[in-house]
Amino acid sequence: MIITAIKRGGIVYVYAEGNRVLWTIGCGPECELMGYTSTTVTIRRGNIAYVYNEKGHLVSTTQAR
Protein backbone atom coordinates (compact mmCIF):
# COMPACT_ATOMS: atom_id res chain seq x y z
CA MET A 1 0.00 0.00 0.00
CA ILE A 2 1.25 3.48 -0.89
CA ILE A 3 1.45 5.81 2.10
CA THR A 4 3.02 8.82 0.40
CA ALA A 5 4.82 9.97 -2.74
CA ILE A 6 7.31 12.83 -2.81
CA LYS A 7 9.18 14.49 -5.67
CA ARG A 8 12.73 15.60 -4.92
CA GLY A 9 14.56 17.15 -7.82
CA GLY A 10 13.86 14.95 -10.81
CA ILE A 11 13.01 11.80 -8.83
CA VAL A 12 9.68 10.63 -7.40
CA TYR A 13 9.97 8.47 -4.27
CA VAL A 14 7.03 6.23 -3.35
CA TYR A 15 6.80 5.03 0.25
CA ALA A 16 4.99 2.30 2.16
CA GLU A 17 4.41 2.08 5.92
CA GLY A 18 7.47 2.53 8.08
CA ASN A 19 9.08 4.90 5.55
CA ARG A 20 10.03 1.93 3.39
CA VAL A 21 10.71 2.93 -0.23
CA LEU A 22 8.49 0.91 -2.58
CA TRP A 23 10.02 2.31 -5.76
CA THR A 24 11.52 5.41 -7.33
CA ILE A 25 11.35 6.82 -10.82
CA GLY A 26 13.57 9.39 -12.45
CA CYS A 27 11.32 11.74 -14.35
CA GLY A 28 13.42 14.87 -14.75
CA PRO A 29 12.96 18.33 -13.26
CA GLU A 30 10.13 19.19 -15.66
CA CYS A 31 7.77 16.43 -14.49
CA GLU A 32 5.00 16.98 -11.95
CA LEU A 33 3.75 14.63 -9.25
CA MET A 34 0.01 15.09 -9.79
CA GLY A 35 -1.10 12.91 -6.88
CA TYR A 36 -1.34 9.47 -5.37
CA THR A 37 -3.77 7.05 -3.77
CA SER A 38 -3.14 3.92 -1.73
CA THR A 39 -2.67 1.97 -4.99
CA THR A 40 -1.53 4.44 -7.68
CA VAL A 41 0.81 7.36 -8.37
CA THR A 42 0.18 9.84 -11.19
CA ILE A 43 3.05 11.74 -12.78
CA ARG A 44 2.69 14.32 -15.56
CA ARG A 45 5.34 14.74 -18.22
CA GLY A 46 4.41 17.44 -20.70
CA ASN A 47 0.75 16.95 -21.56
CA ILE A 48 0.62 13.23 -20.71
CA ALA A 49 -0.31 11.79 -17.28
CA TYR A 50 1.27 8.43 -16.44
CA VAL A 51 -0.38 6.24 -13.80
CA TYR A 52 1.76 3.67 -11.96
CA ASN A 53 0.63 0.96 -9.56
CA GLU A 54 2.09 0.17 -6.14
CA LYS A 55 4.77 -1.99 -7.77
CA GLY A 56 5.91 0.84 -10.04
CA HIS A 57 4.40 -0.65 -13.20
CA LEU A 58 2.80 1.69 -15.72
CA VAL A 59 -0.93 0.91 -15.84
CA SER A 60 -2.30 3.74 -18.00
CA THR A 61 -1.66 7.03 -19.75
CA THR A 62 -4.05 9.86 -20.47
CA GLN A 63 -4.06 13.41 -21.76
CA ALA A 64 -3.26 15.74 -18.84
CA ARG A 65 -5.27 18.90 -18.28
C-alpha positions in Angstrom: 0.0 0.0 0.0 1.3 3.5 -0.9 1.4 5.8 2.1 3.0 8.8 0.4 4.8 10.0 -2.7 7.3 12.8 -2.8 9.2 14.5 -5.7 12.7 15.6 -4.9 14.6 17.1 -7.8 13.9 14.9 -10.8 13.0 11.8 -8.8 9.7 10.6 -7.4 10.0 8.5 -4.3 7.0 6.2 -3.4 6.8 5.0 0.3 5.0 2.3 2.2 4.4 2.1 5.9 7.5 2.5 8.1 9.1 4.9 5.5 10.0 1.9 3.4 10.7 2.9 -0.2 8.5 0.9 -2.6 10.0 2.3 -5.8 11.5 5.4 -7.3 11.3 6.8 -10.8 13.6 9.4 -12.4 11.3 11.7 -14.4 13.4 14.9 -14.7 13.0 18.3 -13.3 10.1 19.2 -15.7 7.8 16.4 -14.5 5.0 17.0 -11.9 3.7 14.6 -9.3 0.0 15.1 -9.8 -1.1 12.9 -6.9 -1.3 9.5 -5.4 -3.8 7.0 -3.8 -3.1 3.9 -1.7 -2.7 2.0 -5.0 -1.5 4.4 -7.7 0.8 7.4 -8.4 0.2 9.8 -11.2 3.1 11.7 -12.8 2.7 14.3 -15.6 5.3 14.7 -18.2 4.4 17.4 -20.7 0.7 17.0 -21.6 0.6 13.2 -20.7 -0.3 11.8 -17.3 1.3 8.4 -16.4 -0.4 6.2 -13.8 1.8 3.7 -12.0 0.6 1.0 -9.6 2.1 0.2 -6.1 4.8 -2.0 -7.8 5.9 0.8 -10.0 4.4 -0.6 -13.2 2.8 1.7 -15.7 -0.9 0.9 -15.8 -2.3 3.7 -18.0 -1.7 7.0 -19.7 -4.0 9.9 -20.5 -4.1 13.4 -21.8 -3.3 15.7 -18.8 -5.3 18.9 -18.3 
